[in-house]
Amino acid sequence: MSGPSETGRHALYSAGERKPFTATVECSSCREETRVSYVELGALMFPLHFHLPPIWRYYCSWFRCPACGNRTWMRIHLDR
Ligand SMILES: [Zn+2]
């Protein structure tokens, strides 16, 4: 038995639910985009990280990726 089709309500949040005090980090190595809290972000940057002006390159921050565990070039999306 099939009922009426689902309305696409979840489509709005397909990129992941946005939560307060979180950001997403995009990895140049594994291409994963992972949502982390600001506290987790601080932990990933400890004890060593670099940041370049975003006009220089897309992946302008260097720290550990939570998805693949490599220290590599990352981009932080504070607005997602
Ligand atoms: Zn990665």
PDB file of the backbone (N, CA, C, O) and the ligand in Angstrom, with CONECT records:
HET     ZN  A 101       1
ATOM      1  N   MET A   1       0.849  -1.198   0.000  1.00  0.00           N
ATOM      2  CA  MET A   1       0.000   0.000   0.000  1.00  0.00           C
ATOM      3  C   MET A   1       0.883   1.246   0.000  1.00  0.00           C
ATOM      4  O   MET A   1       1.815   1.370   0.794  1.00  0.00           O
ATOM      5  N   SER A   2       0.571   2.145  -0.893  1.00  0.00           N
ATOM      6  CA  SER A   2       1.381   3.363  -0.963  1.00  0.00           C
ATOM      7  C   SER A   2       0.518   4.591  -0.723  1.00  0.00           C
ATOM      8  O   SER A   2      -0.515   4.763  -1.369  1.00  0.00           O
ATOM      9  N   GLY A   3       0.931   5.432   0.189  1.00  0.00           N
ATOM     10  CA  GLY A   3       0.226   6.662   0.519  1.00  0.00           C
ATOM     11  C   GLY A   3       0.694   7.787  -0.390  1.00  0.00           C
ATOM     12  O   GLY A   3       1.453   7.557  -1.332  1.00  0.00           O
ATOM     13  N   PRO A   4       0.242   9.002  -0.106  1.00  0.00           N
ATOM     14  CA  PRO A   4       0.703  10.152  -0.893  1.00  0.00           C
ATOM     15  C   PRO A   4       2.200  10.379  -0.698  1.00  0.00           C
ATOM     16  O   PRO A   4       2.739  10.110   0.375  1.00  0.00           O
ATOM     17  N   SER A   5       2.857  10.868  -1.725  1.00  0.00           N
ATOM     18  CA  SER A   5       4.317  11.020  -1.656  1.00  0.00           C
ATOM     19  C   SER A   5       4.702  12.080  -0.619  1.00  0.00           C
ATOM     20  O   SER A   5       3.956  13.019  -0.341  1.00  0.00           O
ATOM     21  N   GLU A   6       5.889  11.888  -0.070  1.00  0.00           N
ATOM     22  CA  GLU A   6       6.413  12.822   0.924  1.00  0.00           C
ATOM     23  C   GLU A   6       6.625  14.204   0.295  1.00  0.00           C
ATOM     24  O   GLU A   6       7.055  14.322  -0.852  1.00  0.00           O
ATOM     25  N   THR A   7       6.318  15.222   1.056  1.00  0.00           N
ATOM     26  CA  THR A   7       6.715  16.556   0.597  1.00  0.00           C
ATOM     27  C   THR A   7       8.206  16.720   0.855  1.00  0.00           C
ATOM     28  O   THR A   7       8.747  16.136   1.794  1.00  0.00           O
ATOM     29  N   GLY A   8       8.859  17.505   0.033  1.00  0.00           N
ATOM     30  CA  GLY A   8      10.315  17.610   0.118  1.00  0.00           C
ATOM     31  C   GLY A   8      10.802  18.550   1.197  1.00  0.00           C
ATOM     32  O   GLY A   8      11.676  19.380   0.945  1.00  0.00           O
ATOM     33  N   ARG A   9      10.262  18.439   2.380  1.00  0.00           N
ATOM     34  CA  ARG A   9      10.616  19.374   3.446  1.00  0.00           C
ATOM     35  C   ARG A   9      12.092  19.305   3.815  1.00  0.00           C
ATOM     36  O   ARG A   9      12.709  20.320   4.140  1.00  0.00           O
ATOM     37  N   HIS A  10      12.652  18.095   3.763  1.00  0.00           N
ATOM     38  CA  HIS A  10      14.034  17.939   4.204  1.00  0.00           C
ATOM     39  C   HIS A  10      15.033  18.517   3.208  1.00  0.00           C
ATOM     40  O   HIS A  10      16.204  18.701   3.542  1.00  0.00           O
ATOM     41  N   ALA A  11      14.578  18.810   1.974  1.00  0.00           N
ATOM     42  CA  ALA A  11      15.498  19.266   0.940  1.00  0.00           C
ATOM     43  C   ALA A  11      16.220  20.556   1.328  1.00  0.00           C
ATOM     44  O   ALA A  11      17.369  20.776   0.946  1.00  0.00           O
ATOM     45  N   LEU A  12      15.527  21.407   2.095  1.00  0.00           N
ATOM     46  CA  LEU A  12      16.130  22.664   2.540  1.00  0.00           C
ATOM     47  C   LEU A  12      17.407  22.438   3.330  1.00  0.00           C
ATOM     48  O   LEU A  12      18.315  23.268   3.294  1.00  0.00           O
ATOM     49  N   TYR A  13      17.485  21.326   4.038  1.00  0.00           N
ATOM     50  CA  TYR A  13      18.595  21.081   4.949  1.00  0.00           C
ATOM     51  C   TYR A  13      19.490  19.955   4.453  1.00  0.00           C
ATOM     52  O   TYR A  13      20.155  19.293   5.249  1.00  0.00           O
ATOM     53  N   SER A  14      19.510  19.735   3.143  1.00  0.00           N
ATOM     54  CA  SER A  14      20.252  18.595   2.607  1.00  0.00           C
ATOM     55  C   SER A  14      21.750  18.713   2.846  1.00  0.00           C
ATOM     56  O   SER A  14      22.446  17.698   2.885  1.00  0.00           O
ATOM     57  N   ALA A  15      22.267  19.941   3.010  1.00  0.00           N
ATOM     58  CA  ALA A  15      23.703  20.108   3.228  1.00  0.00           C
ATOM     59  C   ALA A  15      24.088  19.894   4.685  1.00  0.00           C
ATOM     60  O   ALA A  15      25.241  20.113   5.058  1.00  0.00           O
ATOM     61  N   GLY A  16      23.149  19.473   5.505  1.00  0.00           N
ATOM     62  CA  GLY A  16      23.431  19.261   6.912  1.00  0.00           C
ATOM     63  C   GLY A  16      22.781  20.342   7.736  1.00  0.00           C
ATOM     64  O   GLY A  16      22.742  21.507   7.340  1.00  0.00           O
ATOM     65  N   GLU A  17      22.280  19.955   8.865  1.00  0.00           N
ATOM     66  CA  GLU A  17      21.577  20.912   9.705  1.00  0.00           C
ATOM     67  C   GLU A  17      22.536  21.941  10.272  1.00  0.00           C
ATOM     68  O   GLU A  17      23.590  21.586  10.801  1.00  0.00           O
ATOM     69  N   ARG A  18      22.187  23.197  10.167  1.00  0.00           N
ATOM     70  CA  ARG A  18      23.030  24.248  10.701  1.00  0.00           C
ATOM     71  C   ARG A  18      22.765  24.416  12.188  1.00  0.00           C
ATOM     72  O   ARG A  18      21.618  24.551  12.614  1.00  0.00           O
ATOM     73  N   LYS A  19      23.822  24.406  12.962  1.00  0.00           N
ATOM     74  CA  LYS A  19      23.690  24.548  14.407  1.00  0.00           C
ATOM     75  C   LYS A  19      24.489  25.760  14.868  1.00  0.00           C
ATOM     76  O   LYS A  19      25.463  26.142  14.219  1.00  0.00           O
ATOM     77  N   PRO A  20      24.089  26.368  15.982  1.00  0.00           N
ATOM     78  CA  PRO A  20      24.850  27.523  16.475  1.00  0.00           C
ATOM     79  C   PRO A  20      26.250  27.125  16.935  1.00  0.00           C
ATOM     80  O   PRO A  20      26.454  26.021  17.440  1.00  0.00           O
ATOM     81  N   PHE A  21      27.199  28.020  16.758  1.00  0.00           N
ATOM     82  CA  PHE A  21      28.591  27.823  17.186  1.00  0.00           C
ATOM     83  C   PHE A  21      29.246  26.628  16.498  1.00  0.00           C
ATOM     84  O   PHE A  21      30.076  25.929  17.079  1.00  0.00           O
ATOM     85  N   THR A  22      28.849  26.414  15.242  1.00  0.00           N
ATOM     86  CA  THR A  22      29.545  25.396  14.460  1.00  0.00           C
ATOM     87  C   THR A  22      29.957  26.008  13.127  1.00  0.00           C
ATOM     88  O   THR A  22      29.439  27.044  12.710  1.00  0.00           O
ATOM     89  N   ALA A  23      30.882  25.355  12.486  1.00  0.00           N
ATOM     90  CA  ALA A  23      31.327  25.734  11.153  1.00  0.00           C
ATOM     91  C   ALA A  23      31.558  24.443  10.393  1.00  0.00           C
ATOM     92  O   ALA A  23      31.617  23.367  10.989  1.00  0.00           O
ATOM     93  N   THR A  24      31.689  24.546   9.079  1.00  0.00           N
ATOM     94  CA  THR A  24      32.090  23.361   8.343  1.00  0.00           C
ATOM     95  C   THR A  24      33.501  23.576   7.821  1.00  0.00           C
ATOM     96  O   THR A  24      33.889  24.690   7.467  1.00  0.00           O
ATOM     97  N   VAL A  25      34.256  22.494   7.780  1.00  0.00           N
ATOM     98  CA  VAL A  25      35.608  22.551   7.239  1.00  0.00           C
ATOM     99  C   VAL A  25      35.668  21.648   6.010  1.00  0.00           C
ATOM    100  O   VAL A  25      35.178  20.518   6.019  1.00  0.00           O
ATOM    101  N   GLU A  26      36.277  22.175   4.962  1.00  0.00           N
ATOM    102  CA  GLU A  26      36.381  21.460   3.692  1.00  0.00           C
ATOM    103  C   GLU A  26      37.838  21.099   3.478  1.00  0.00           C
ATOM    104  O   GLU A  26      38.728  21.940   3.605  1.00  0.00           O
ATOM    105  N   CYS A  27      38.067  19.836   3.153  1.00  0.00           N
ATOM    106  CA  CYS A  27      39.425  19.301   3.086  1.00  0.00           C
ATOM    107  C   CYS A  27      39.888  19.211   1.639  1.00  0.00           C
ATOM    108  O   CYS A  27      39.159  18.719   0.777  1.00  0.00           O
ATOM    109  N   SER A  28      41.116  19.692   1.369  1.00  0.00           N
ATOM    110  CA  SER A  28      41.653  19.609   0.009  1.00  0.00           C
ATOM    111  C   SER A  28      42.147  18.208  -0.303  1.00  0.00           C
ATOM    112  O   SER A  28      42.362  17.869  -1.467  1.00  0.00           O
ATOM    113  N   SER A  29      42.329  17.394   0.725  1.00  0.00           N
ATOM    114  CA  SER A  29      42.861  16.045   0.533  1.00  0.00           C
ATOM    115  C   SER A  29      41.754  15.031   0.254  1.00  0.00           C
ATOM    116  O   SER A  29      41.815  14.308  -0.740  1.00  0.00           O
ATOM    117  N   CYS A  30      40.737  14.972   1.125  1.00  0.00           N
ATOM    118  CA  CYS A  30      39.687  13.971   0.957  1.00  0.00           C
ATOM    119  C   CYS A  30      38.386  14.581   0.434  1.00  0.00           C
ATOM    120  O   CYS A  30      37.433  13.857   0.145  1.00  0.00           O
ATOM    121  N   ARG A  31      38.344  15.917   0.312  1.00  0.00           N
ATOM    122  CA  ARG A  31      37.184  16.632  -0.243  1.00  0.00           C
ATOM    123  C   ARG A  31      35.939  16.501   0.624  1.00  0.00           C
ATOM    124  O   ARG A  31      34.839  16.836   0.185  1.00  0.00           O
ATOM    125  N   GLU A  32      36.101  16.020   1.837  1.00  0.00           N
ATOM    126  CA  GLU A  32      34.964  15.923   2.740  1.00  0.00           C
ATOM    127  C   GLU A  32      34.676  17.288   3.352  1.00  0.00           C
ATOM    128  O   GLU A  32      35.585  18.077   3.609  1.00  0.00           O
ATOM    129  N   GLU A  33      33.403  17.544   3.577  1.00  0.00           N
ATOM    130  CA  GLU A  33      33.028  18.743   4.322  1.00  0.00           C
ATOM    131  C   GLU A  33      32.413  18.277   5.629  1.00  0.00           C
ATOM    132  O   GLU A  33      31.388  17.596   5.633  1.00  0.00           O
ATOM    133  N   THR A  34      33.036  18.643   6.733  1.00  0.00           N
ATOM    134  CA  THR A  34      32.656  18.131   8.031  1.00  0.00           C
ATOM    135  C   THR A  34      32.201  19.260   8.933  1.00  0.00           C
ATOM    136  O   THR A  34      32.845  20.306   9.005  1.00  0.00           O
ATOM    137  N   ARG A  35      31.086  19.047   9.624  1.00  0.00           N
ATOM    138  CA  ARG A  35      30.617  20.065  10.572  1.00  0.00           C
ATOM    139  C   ARG A  35      31.300  19.863  11.909  1.00  0.00           C
ATOM    140  O   ARG A  35      31.288  18.765  12.465  1.00  0.00           O
ATOM    141  N   VAL A  36      31.892  20.920  12.417  1.00  0.00           N
ATOM    142  CA  VAL A  36      32.560  20.864  13.718  1.00  0.00           C
ATOM    143  C   VAL A  36      32.123  22.056  14.553  1.00  0.00           C
ATOM    144  O   VAL A  36      31.768  23.108  14.021  1.00  0.00           O
ATOM    145  N   SER A  37      32.152  21.878  15.867  1.00  0.00           N
ATOM    146  CA  SER A  37      31.893  23.007  16.761  1.00  0.00           C
ATOM    147  C   SER A  37      33.157  23.860  16.834  1.00  0.00           C
ATOM    148  O   SER A  37      34.237  23.418  16.443  1.00  0.00           O
ATOM    149  N   TYR A  38      33.016  25.077  17.336  1.00  0.00           N
ATOM    150  CA  TYR A  38      34.185  25.948  17.460  1.00  0.00           C
ATOM    151  C   TYR A  38      35.239  25.326  18.378  1.00  0.00           C
ATOM    152  O   TYR A  38      36.439  25.494  18.165  1.00  0.00           O
ATOM    153  N   VAL A  39      34.777  24.614  19.392  1.00  0.00           N
ATOM    154  CA  VAL A  39      35.705  23.966  20.316  1.00  0.00           C
ATOM    155  C   VAL A  39      36.492  22.874  19.591  1.00  0.00           C
ATOM    156  O   VAL A  39      37.707  22.757  19.755  1.00  0.00           O
ATOM    157  N   GLU A  40      35.781  22.074  18.784  1.00  0.00           N
ATOM    158  CA  GLU A  40      36.451  21.025  18.015  1.00  0.00           C
ATOM    159  C   GLU A  40      37.420  21.626  17.004  1.00  0.00           C
ATOM    160  O   GLU A  40      38.502  21.090  16.764  1.00  0.00           O
ATOM    161  N   LEU A  41      37.016  22.746  16.417  1.00  0.00           N
ATOM    162  CA  LEU A  41      37.875  23.434  15.462  1.00  0.00           C
ATOM    163  C   LEU A  41      39.173  23.879  16.133  1.00  0.00           C
ATOM    164  O   LEU A  41      40.257  23.750  15.564  1.00  0.00           O
ATOM    165  N   GLY A  42      39.043  24.401  17.348  1.00  0.00           N
ATOM    166  CA  GLY A  42      40.230  24.799  18.100  1.00  0.00           C
ATOM    167  C   GLY A  42      41.137  23.617  18.379  1.00  0.00           C
ATOM    168  O   GLY A  42      42.361  23.736  18.323  1.00  0.00           O
ATOM    169  N   ALA A  43      40.528  22.466  18.681  1.00  0.00           N
ATOM    170  CA  ALA A  43      41.307  21.264  18.962  1.00  0.00           C
ATOM    171  C   ALA A  43      42.033  20.778  17.715  1.00  0.00           C
ATOM    172  O   ALA A  43      43.163  20.297  17.798  1.00  0.00           O
ATOM    173  N   LEU A  44      41.386  20.904  16.557  1.00  0.00           N
ATOM    174  CA  LEU A  44      42.014  20.471  15.308  1.00  0.00           C
ATOM    175  C   LEU A  44      43.216  21.350  14.964  1.00  0.00           C
ATOM    176  O   LEU A  44      44.176  20.893  14.343  1.00  0.00           O
ATOM    177  N   MET A  45      43.151  22.611  15.374  1.00  0.00           N
ATOM    178  CA  MET A  45      44.231  23.551  15.059  1.00  0.00           C
ATOM    179  C   MET A  45      45.377  23.452  16.059  1.00  0.00           C
ATOM    180  O   MET A  45      46.445  24.022  15.835  1.00  0.00           O
ATOM    181  N   PHE A  46      45.170  22.744  17.142  1.00  0.00           N
ATOM    182  CA  PHE A  46      46.188  22.608  18.159  1.00  0.00           C
ATOM    183  C   PHE A  46      47.142  21.477  17.792  1.00  0.00           C
ATOM    184  O   PHE A  46      46.642  20.443  17.347  1.00  0.00           O
ATOM    185  N   PRO A  47      48.444  21.564  17.931  1.00  0.00           N
ATOM    186  CA  PRO A  47      49.178  22.747  18.410  1.00  0.00           C
ATOM    187  C   PRO A  47      49.730  23.607  17.273  1.00  0.00           C
ATOM    188  O   PRO A  47      50.443  24.579  17.521  1.00  0.00           O
ATOM    189  N   LEU A  48      49.400  23.250  16.018  1.00  0.00           N
ATOM    190  CA  LEU A  48      50.042  23.939  14.902  1.00  0.00           C
ATOM    191  C   LEU A  48      49.035  24.181  13.789  1.00  0.00           C
ATOM    192  O   LEU A  48      48.339  23.257  13.369  1.00  0.00           O
ATOM    193  N   HIS A  49      48.954  25.391  13.321  1.00  0.00           N
ATOM    194  CA  HIS A  49      48.097  25.684  12.174  1.00  0.00           C
ATOM    195  C   HIS A  49      48.591  26.937  11.470  1.00  0.00           C
ATOM    196  O   HIS A  49      49.257  27.775  12.078  1.00  0.00           O
ATOM    197  N   PHE A  50      48.273  27.062  10.214  1.00  0.00           N
ATOM    198  CA  PHE A  50      48.626  28.250   9.433  1.00  0.00           C
ATOM    199  C   PHE A  50      47.381  28.787   8.754  1.00  0.00           C
ATOM    200  O   PHE A  50      46.442  28.047   8.462  1.00  0.00           O
ATOM    201  N   HIS A  51      47.392  30.086   8.511  1.00  0.00           N
ATOM    202  CA  HIS A  51      46.304  30.682   7.730  1.00  0.00           C
ATOM    203  C   HIS A  51      46.889  31.668   6.731  1.00  0.00           C
ATOM    204  O   HIS A  51      47.757  32.471   7.075  1.00  0.00           O
ATOM    205  N   LEU A  52      46.422  31.607   5.520  1.00  0.00           N
ATOM    206  CA  LEU A  52      46.823  32.547   4.477  1.00  0.00           C
ATOM    207  C   LEU A  52      45.621  33.405   4.111  1.00  0.00           C
ATOM    208  O   LEU A  52      44.483  33.010   4.367  1.00  0.00           O
ATOM    209  N   PRO A  53      45.852  34.568   3.519  1.00  0.00           N
ATOM    210  CA  PRO A  53      44.716  35.361   3.035  1.00  0.00           C
ATOM    211  C   PRO A  53      43.918  34.560   2.006  1.00  0.00           C
ATOM    212  O   PRO A  53      44.510  33.965   1.106  1.00  0.00           O
ATOM    213  N   PRO A  54      42.598  34.531   2.118  1.00  0.00           N
ATOM    214  CA  PRO A  54      41.774  33.711   1.215  1.00  0.00           C
ATOM    215  C   PRO A  54      41.941  34.059  -0.268  1.00  0.00           C
ATOM    216  O   PRO A  54      41.617  33.249  -1.137  1.00  0.00           O
ATOM    217  N   ILE A  55      42.445  35.257  -0.556  1.00  0.00           N
ATOM    218  CA  ILE A  55      42.640  35.605  -1.978  1.00  0.00           C
ATOM    219  C   ILE A  55      43.797  34.814  -2.582  1.00  0.00           C
ATOM    220  O   ILE A  55      43.887  34.688  -3.804  1.00  0.00           O
ATOM    221  N   TRP A  56      44.679  34.283  -1.744  1.00  0.00           N
ATOM    222  CA  TRP A  56      45.829  33.548  -2.249  1.00  0.00           C
ATOM    223  C   TRP A  56      45.439  32.191  -2.782  1.00  0.00           C
ATOM    224  O   TRP A  56      45.929  31.762  -3.827  1.00  0.00           O
ATOM    225  N   ARG A  57      44.569  31.519  -2.076  1.00  0.00           N
ATOM    226  CA  ARG A  57      44.196  30.171  -2.473  1.00  0.00           C
ATOM    227  C   ARG A  57      42.864  29.821  -1.833  1.00  0.00           C
ATOM    228  O   ARG A  57      42.473  30.400  -0.819  1.00  0.00           O
ATOM    229  N   TYR A  58      42.168  28.855  -2.449  1.00  0.00           N
ATOM    230  CA  TYR A  58      40.858  28.477  -1.937  1.00  0.00           C
ATOM    231  C   TYR A  58      40.999  27.819  -0.567  1.00  0.00           C
ATOM    232  O   TYR A  58      40.312  28.186   0.386  1.00  0.00           O
ATOM    233  N   TYR A  59      41.897  26.845  -0.483  1.00  0.00           N
ATOM    234  CA  TYR A  59      42.141  26.168   0.797  1.00  0.00           C
ATOM    235  C   TYR A  59      43.214  26.952   1.525  1.00  0.00           C
ATOM    236  O   TYR A  59      44.404  26.712   1.318  1.00  0.00           O
ATOM    237  N   CYS A  60      42.814  27.887   2.375  1.00  0.00           N
ATOM    238  CA  CYS A  60      43.757  28.875   2.890  1.00  0.00           C
ATOM    239  C   CYS A  60      44.161  28.610   4.335  1.00  0.00           C
ATOM    240  O   CYS A  60      44.920  29.392   4.908  1.00  0.00           O
ATOM    241  N   SER A  61      43.675  27.531   4.936  1.00  0.00           N
ATOM    242  CA  SER A  61      44.066  27.209   6.304  1.00  0.00           C
ATOM    243  C   SER A  61      44.692  25.823   6.342  1.00  0.00           C
ATOM    244  O   SER A  61      44.276  24.915   5.621  1.00  0.00           O
ATOM    245  N   TRP A  62      45.691  25.678   7.189  1.00  0.00           N
ATOM    246  CA  TRP A  62      46.407  24.397   7.274  1.00  0.00           C
ATOM    247  C   TRP A  62      46.283  23.852   8.691  1.00  0.00           C
ATOM    248  O   TRP A  62      46.829  24.412   9.642  1.00  0.00           O
ATOM    249  N   PHE A  63      45.568  22.768   8.805  1.00  0.00           N
ATOM    250  CA  PHE A  63      45.443  22.099  10.110  1.00  0.00           C
ATOM    251  C   PHE A  63      44.913  20.693   9.862  1.00  0.00           C
ATOM    252  O   PHE A  63      44.807  20.264   8.713  1.00  0.00           O
ATOM    253  N   ARG A  64      44.582  19.979  10.920  1.00  0.00           N
ATOM    254  CA  ARG A  64      44.209  18.578  10.779  1.00  0.00           C
ATOM    255  C   ARG A  64      42.751  18.423  10.355  1.00  0.00           C
ATOM    256  O   ARG A  64      41.861  19.071  10.905  1.00  0.00           O
ATOM    257  N   CYS A  65      42.521  17.563   9.378  1.00  0.00           N
ATOM    258  CA  CYS A  65      41.173  17.283   8.892  1.00  0.00           C
ATOM    259  C   CYS A  65      40.491  16.273   9.801  1.00  0.00           C
ATOM    260  O   CYS A  65      41.064  15.221  10.084  1.00  0.00           O
ATOM    261  N   PRO A  66      39.268  16.570  10.272  1.00  0.00           N
ATOM    262  CA  PRO A  66      38.567  15.616  11.134  1.00  0.00           C
ATOM    263  C   PRO A  66      38.090  14.379  10.391  1.00  0.00           C
ATOM    264  O   PRO A  66      37.830  13.348  11.012  1.00  0.00           O
ATOM    265  N   ALA A  67      37.969  14.466   9.060  1.00  0.00           N
ATOM    266  CA  ALA A  67      37.456  13.339   8.289  1.00  0.00           C
ATOM    267  C   ALA A  67      38.553  12.318   7.974  1.00  0.00           C
ATOM    268  O   ALA A  67      38.359  11.123   8.196  1.00  0.00           O
ATOM    269  N   CYS A  68      39.699  12.771   7.462  1.00  0.00           N
ATOM    270  CA  CYS A  68      40.749  11.827   7.067  1.00  0.00           C
ATOM    271  C   CYS A  68      41.932  11.828   8.019  1.00  0.00           C
ATOM    272  O   CYS A  68      42.795  10.954   7.936  1.00  0.00           O
ATOM    273  N   GLY A  69      41.983  12.808   8.932  1.00  0.00           N
ATOM    274  CA  GLY A  69      43.038  12.810   9.941  1.00  0.00           C
ATOM    275  C   GLY A  69      44.364  13.375   9.469  1.00  0.00           C
ATOM    276  O   GLY A  69      45.314  13.445  10.249  1.00  0.00           O
ATOM    277  N   ASN A  70      44.451  13.785   8.199  1.00  0.00           N
ATOM    278  CA  ASN A  70      45.698  14.346   7.689  1.00  0.00           C
ATOM    279  C   ASN A  70      45.807  15.818   8.054  1.00  0.00           C
ATOM    280  O   ASN A  70      44.804  16.528   8.120  1.00  0.00           O
ATOM    281  N   ARG A  71      47.025  16.265   8.288  1.00  0.00           N
ATOM    282  CA  ARG A  71      47.270  17.702   8.360  1.00  0.00           C
ATOM    283  C   ARG A  71      47.441  18.193   6.933  1.00  0.00           C
ATOM    284  O   ARG A  71      48.401  17.839   6.249  1.00  0.00           O
ATOM    285  N   THR A  72      46.499  19.009   6.498  1.00  0.00           N
ATOM    286  CA  THR A  72      46.497  19.420   5.098  1.00  0.00           C
ATOM    287  C   THR A  72      45.823  20.780   4.957  1.00  0.00           C
ATOM    288  O   THR A  72      45.396  21.383   5.942  1.00  0.00           O
ATOM    289  N   TRP A  73      45.738  21.242   3.739  1.00  0.00           N
ATOM    290  CA  TRP A  73      45.085  22.529   3.486  1.00  0.00           C
ATOM    291  C   TRP A  73      43.574  22.377   3.569  1.00  0.00           C
ATOM    292  O   TRP A  73      42.988  21.482   2.960  1.00  0.00           O
ATOM    293  N   MET A  74      42.965  23.257   4.324  1.00  0.00           N
ATOM    294  CA  MET A  74      41.536  23.210   4.595  1.00  0.00           C
ATOM    295  C   MET A  74      40.910  24.562   4.299  1.00  0.00           C
ATOM    296  O   MET A  74      41.595  25.584   4.251  1.00  0.00           O
ATOM    297  N   ARG A  75      39.600  24.553   4.102  1.00  0.00           N
ATOM    298  CA  ARG A  75      38.870  25.819   4.069  1.00  0.00           C
ATOM    299  C   ARG A  75      37.780  25.779   5.121  1.00  0.00           C
ATOM    300  O   ARG A  75      37.038  24.802   5.227  1.00  0.00           O
ATOM    301  N   ILE A  76      37.691  26.840   5.892  1.00  0.00           N
ATOM    302  CA  ILE A  76      36.679  26.929   6.941  1.00  0.00           C
ATOM    303  C   ILE A  76      35.501  27.736   6.417  1.00  0.00           C
ATOM    304  O   ILE A  76      35.675  28.845   5.912  1.00  0.00           O
ATOM    305  N   HIS A  77      34.310  27.180   6.539  1.00  0.00           N
ATOM    306  CA  HIS A  77      33.096  27.906   6.156  1.00  0.00           C
ATOM    307  C   HIS A  77      32.351  28.265   7.443  1.00  0.00           C
ATOM    308  O   HIS A  77      31.631  27.442   8.008  1.00  0.00           O
ATOM    309  N   LEU A  78      32.535  29.507   7.894  1.00  0.00           N
ATOM    310  CA  LEU A  78      31.843  29.933   9.112  1.00  0.00           C
ATOM    311  C   LEU A  78      30.378  30.219   8.848  1.00  0.00           C
ATOM    312  O   LEU A  78      29.576  30.284   9.780  1.00  0.00           O
ATOM    313  N   ASP A  79      30.024  30.390   7.579  1.00  0.00           N
ATOM    314  CA  ASP A  79      28.667  30.796   7.222  1.00  0.00           C
ATOM    315  C   ASP A  79      27.792  29.609   6.866  1.00  0.00           C
ATOM    316  O   ASP A  79      26.668  29.799   6.402  1.00  0.00           O
ATOM    317  N   ARG A  80      28.275  28.388   7.068  1.00  0.00           N
ATOM    318  CA  ARG A  80      27.446  27.219   6.766  1.00  0.00           C
ATOM    319  C   ARG A  80      27.129  26.446   8.044  1.00  0.00           C
ATOM    320  O   ARG A  80      26.440  25.427   7.994  1.00  0.00           O
TER     321      ARG A  80
HETATM  322 ZN    ZN A 101      40.336  15.159   4.841  1.00  0.00          ZN2+
END
